[in-house]
Amino acid sequence: LTAGDERVDLLRAFATLQERGLERIMVEGGGELIFSLFEAGLLDELRVFVGPTVIGGRDAPTLADVEEFVAEFPALKLGDVDRLDDGVLLTWRVDER
């Protein structure tokens, strides 16, 4: 599947996948991809695993890894909290209000 030239055209990629019969897709990625999916309105659910190890620093990426402050971000509603070994899997759903 090719969608875009320099960067992936997410809207075109998802439309092509839908045309091919895919109804749900799981995407794993960093803050830039996650933010791009939110910005394009392509996410209906966000899952975050919080584990027992703290990593990061001043320049650590975030879920909205963009250059400027984002004032308008989709509202999320906590759906599920599941304990997995020594961690927790949090599931948020996009609040369509």
Contact map, one row per residue, 1 for C-alpha under 8 A:
1110000000001000000000000000000000000000000000000000000000000000000000000000000000000000000000000
1111000100001000000000000000000000000000000000000000000000000000000000000000000000000000000000000
1111100111011000000000000000000000000000000000000000000000000000000000000000000000000000000000000
0111111110010000000000000000000000000000000000000000000000000000000000000000000000000000000000000
0011111110000000000000000000000000000000000000000000000000000000000000000000000000000000000000000
0001111100000000000000000000000000000000000000000000000000000000000000000000000000000000000000000
0001111110000000000000000000000000000000000000000000000000000000000000000000000000000000000000000
0111111111001000000000000000000000000000000000000000000000000000000000000000000000000000000000000
0011101111111000000000000000000000000000000000000000000000000000000000000000000000000000000000000
0010000111111100000000000000000000001001000000000000000000000000000000000000000000000000000000000
0000000011111110000000000000000000000001010000000000000000000000000000000000000000000000000000000
0011000011111111000000000000000000000000000000000000000000000000000000000000000000000000000000000
1110000111111111100000000000000000000000000000000000000000000000000000000000000000000000000000000
0000000001111111110000000000000000000000000000000000000000000000000000000000000000000000000000000
0000000000111111111000000000000000000000000000000000000000000000000000000000000000000000000000000
0000000000011111111100000000000000000000000000000000000000000000000000000000000000000000000000000
0000000000001111111111000000000000000000000000000000000000000000000000000000000000000000000000000
0000000000000111111111100000000000000000000000000000000000000000000000000000000000000000000000000
0000000000000011111111000000000000000000000000000000000000000000000000000000000000000000000000000
0000000000000001111111000000000000000000000000000000000000000000000000000000000000000000000000000
0000000000000000111111100000000000000000000000000000000000000000000000000000000000000000000000000
0000000000000000111111111000000000000000000000000000000000000000000000000000000000000000000000000
0000000000000000010011111000000000000000000000000000000000000000000000000000000000000000000000000
0000000000000000000001111100000000000000000000000000000000000000000000000000000000000000000000000
0000000000000000000001111110000000000000000000000000000000000000000000000000000000000000000000000
0000000000000000000000011111000000000000000000000000000000000000000000000000000000000000000000000
0000000000000000000000001111100000000000000000000000000000000000000000000000000000000000000000000
0000000000000000000000000111110000000000000000000000000000000000000000000000000000000000000000000
0000000000000000000000000011111111000000000000000000000000000000000000000000000000000000000000000
0000000000000000000000000001111111000000000000000000000000001110100000000000000000000000000000000
0000000000000000000000000000111111100000000000000000000000001111110000000000000000000000000000000
0000000000000000000000000000111111110000000000000000000000000011110000000000000000000000000000000
0000000000000000000000000000111111111000000000000000000000000000000000000000000000000000000000000
0000000000000000000000000000111111111100000000000000000000000011000000000000000000000000000000000
0000000000000000000000000000001111111110000000000000000000000011110000000000000000000000000000000
0000000000000000000000000000000111111111000000000000000000000000000000000000000000000000000000000
0000000001000000000000000000000011111111111000000000000000000000000000000000000000000000000000000
0000000000000000000000000000000001111111111000000000000000000000000000001100000000000000000000000
0000000000000000000000000000000000111111110000000000000000000000000000000000000000000000000000000
0000000001100000000000000000000000011111110000000000000000000000000000000000000000000000000000000
0000000000000000000000000000000000001111111000000000000000000000000000000000000000000000000000000
0000000000100000000000000000000000001111111100000000000000000000000000000000000000000000000000000
0000000000000000000000000000000000001100111111000000000000000000000000000000000000000000000001000
0000000000000000000000000000000000000000011111000000000000000000000000000000000000000000000011000
0000000000000000000000000000000000000000001111100000000000000000000000000000000000000000001111000
0000000000000000000000000000000000000000001111110000000000000000000000000000000000000000001111000
0000000000000000000000000000000000000000000011111000000000000000000000000000000000000000111100000
0000000000000000000000000000000000000000000001111100000000000000000000000000000000000000111000000
0000000000000000000000000000000000000000000000111110000000000000000000000000000000000011110000000
0000000000000000000000000000000000000000000000011111000000000000000000000000000000000011110000000
0000000000000000000000000000000000000000000000001111110000000000000000000000000000000111000000000
0000000000000000000000000000000000000000000000000111110000000000000000000000000000000110000000000
0000000000000000000000000000000000000000000000000011111000000000000000000000000000000000000000000
0000000000000000000000000000000000000000000000000011111100000000000000000000000000000000000000000
0000000000000000000000000000000000000000000000000000111110000000000000000000000000000000000000000
0000000000000000000000000000000000000000000000000000011111111000000000000000000000000000000000000
0000000000000000000000000000000000000000000000000000001111110000000000000000000000000000000000000
0000000000000000000000000000000000000000000000000000000111110000000000000000000000000000000000000
0000000000000000000000000000000000000000000000000000000111111000000000000000000000000000000000000
0000000000000000000000000000000000000000000000000000000111111100000000000000000000000000000000000
0000000000000000000000000000011000000000000000000000000100111111100000000000000000000000000000000
0000000000000000000000000000011000000000000000000000000000011111100000000000000000000000000000000
0000000000000000000000000000011101100000000000000000000000001111100000000000000000000000000000000
0000000000000000000000000000001101100000000000000000000000001111110001000000000000000000000000000
0000000000000000000000000000011100100000000000000000000000001111111000000000000000000000000000000
0000000000000000000000000000001100100000000000000000000000000001111110000000000000000000000000000
0000000000000000000000000000000000000000000000000000000000000000111110000000000000000000000000000
0000000000000000000000000000000000000000000000000000000000000000011111000000000000000000000000000
0000000000000000000000000000000000000000000000000000000000000000011111100000000000000000000000000
0000000000000000000000000000000000000000000000000000000000000001000111111000000000000000000000000
0000000000000000000000000000000000000000000000000000000000000000000011111000000000000000000000000
0000000000000000000000000000000000000000000000000000000000000000000001111100000000000000000000000
0000000000000000000000000000000000000100000000000000000000000000000001111110000000000000000000000
0000000000000000000000000000000000000100000000000000000000000000000000011111000000000000000001100
0000000000000000000000000000000000000000000000000000000000000000000000001111100000000000000001110
0000000000000000000000000000000000000000000000000000000000000000000000000111110000000000000111100
0000000000000000000000000000000000000000000000000000000000000000000000000011111000000000000111100
0000000000000000000000000000000000000000000000000000000000000000000000000001111100000000011110000
0000000000000000000000000000000000000000000000000000000000000000000000000000111110000000011110000
0000000000000000000000000000000000000000000000000000000000000000000000000000011111000000111100000
0000000000000000000000000000000000000000000000000000000000000000000000000000001111100001111000000
0000000000000000000000000000000000000000000000000000000000000000000000000000000111110001110000000
0000000000000000000000000000000000000000000000000000000000000000000000000000000011111111100000000
0000000000000000000000000000000000000000000000000000000000000000000000000000000001111111100000000
0000000000000000000000000000000000000000000000000000000000000000000000000000000000111111000000000
0000000000000000000000000000000000000000000000000011000000000000000000000000000000111111000000000
0000000000000000000000000000000000000000000000001111000000000000000000000000000000111111100000000
0000000000000000000000000000000000000000000000001110000000000000000000000000000011111111110000000
0000000000000000000000000000000000000000000000111100000000000000000000000000000111110011111000000
0000000000000000000000000000000000000000000000111100000000000000000000000000011111000001111100000
0000000000000000000000000000000000000000000011110000000000000000000000000000011110000000111110000
0000000000000000000000000000000000000000000011100000000000000000000000000001111100000000011111000
0000000000000000000000000000000000000000000111000000000000000000000000000001111000000000001111100
0000000000000000000000000000000000000000001111000000000000000000000000000111100000000000000111110
0000000000000000000000000000000000000000000000000000000000000000000000000111100000000000000011111
0000000000000000000000000000000000000000000000000000000000000000000000000010000000000000000001111
0000000000000000000000000000000000000000000000000000000000000000000000000000000000000000000000111
